[in-house]
Amino acid sequence: MNLGKDLGWQAGISIVGVAVLLVLGVIAMESYTLLIQRVPESALRGPHVLFDAAVLLLALLLLDRAHATPRAADGRGAAGVVPAPAMPSPRSGTRTLVARFARSDDRRASLQVASTLIPLGLLWWLVAVGHGWAVVLAVPVMSLFLLRAFALMHDCGHRSLFRRGALNAACGFVFGVLTGMPQYVWSRHHAYHHATNGNWSKYRGPLGTLSLEEFAQMSPARQQQYRRARWVGMAPLAGLMYLVVNPRLNWLRGCAALLVHLLRGGIAQPQVGWRAQARVFRTRHWASAAEFRHMSLNNLALLGLWAAMSSLIGASLFFTVYLLATALAGAAGIVLFTVQHNFDQAYASDDQGWDYETAALHGTSFLVLPGWLNWFTADIGYHHVHHLCARIPNYRLAACHAAHAERFTEVRRLSLADVLPSLRCLLWDREVRRIVSIDRGAR
């Protein structure tokens, strides 16, 4: 990584940004305190307040599902979002055909953002003032809204949620803080997944799928370990590691390595300035100064949010609810993402003969979900459409699928009943270029 000569002002901007976030947090806390002081406790706990909150939430959900007039995307980029990588030319023209749905609508996107952030705020309010079962019930519902927040962050990274690049960058950052994931860095890695979808010699998916040959070369104990690590019961722990632990550790380790590098450089070459020392620093934890800046902003903002919420409702209550909800959201996200590419006989090529459109249509599933779950996942079940054109916003995926349904007849359809069997498809058969069940590798 090359921090370069701009490291100084980038660090300054990071500090100012975090300071602004902390000031806003203090203002919000003070406003909340004044509100609590002026409103009688009976009113805060009264059923009419919950009814008003429910009415507001229902109105937002109905507005979000309503049809909005399409507006053409202007195609502008912005800092904090990732340009779409170059892809191979379409084989049958389906990608070109569906691209007309790549039109973002700021009004529709704003409703989606509001119908996610406001319910999350109301749920935390319920946790703060509620007791017993109210808190218990808030956890799974909160996990669903966190899953939705991650899905909208995903769209921001593709520059598809809003027409305006600045709005994609800003909302992507906010959703990244709420879900614990540095959006800019995650989106760059996710772009690689899109660029190599179906080419399993380049990207093995979130579970690190092995080939039949690689699995056969493992000892029985290692094979059993491979199975257990990918057991669905491990998904909540994996979700917690993915969203909460790994992004923090990755940033802290990188910062520690940078600090050690600067200290050693200062001792060995005191005549060389720290900017020059930073210029030659390399690490596996980030690839550019922009990634370092976004990781720092995300982590500092999240740590500030943790401190504010702990002060407001108590650390034990906050972290119990937060960690449980985040673990469940992460588990659901990992499971859904896995079965969108790991299913029986999914297209799985290597470099030779790989075709992007074939991978989208035969290496990506159509996950048929109930309407309510489609809403919480921002229609990501239409994953085949998404991989044909990542610039189609989530609120146009279903319409695109319906308009060209005849072209998607061979796309593998999966229901919720197919999820668990698909999670056993953990091996890559190089010879037939397909994903197969782990039972094929049994000795």
Secondary structure as UniProt FT lines:
FT   TURN            5..6
FT   HELIX           7..38
FT   HELIX           41..45
FT   HELIX           47..65
FT   TURN            79..80
FT   HELIX           94..98
FT   HELIX           99..101
FT   HELIX           106..129
FT   HELIX           133..157
FT   TURN            158..159
FT   HELIX           165..179
FT   HELIX           183..196
FT   TURN            197..198
FT   TURN            200..202
FT   TURN            205..208
FT   STRAND          210..211
FT   HELIX           212..216
FT   HELIX           220..229
FT   HELIX           232..234
FT   HELIX           235..240
FT   HELIX           241..245
FT   HELIX           246..268
FT   TURN            270..271
FT   HELIX           274..279
FT   HELIX           289..313
FT   HELIX           315..339
FT   TURN            340..341
FT   TURN            344..345
FT   STRAND          346..347
FT   TURN            352..353
FT   HELIX           356..362
FT   STRAND          366..367
FT   HELIX           371..376
FT   TURN            377..381
FT   HELIX           383..388
FT   TURN            390..391
FT   HELIX           394..403
FT   HELIX           405..408
FT   TURN            409..410
FT   STRAND          413..414
FT   HELIX           416..418
FT   HELIX           419..422
FT   TURN            423..424
FT   STRAND          427..429
FT   TURN            430..433
FT   STRAND          434..436
FT   HELIX           438..441
//
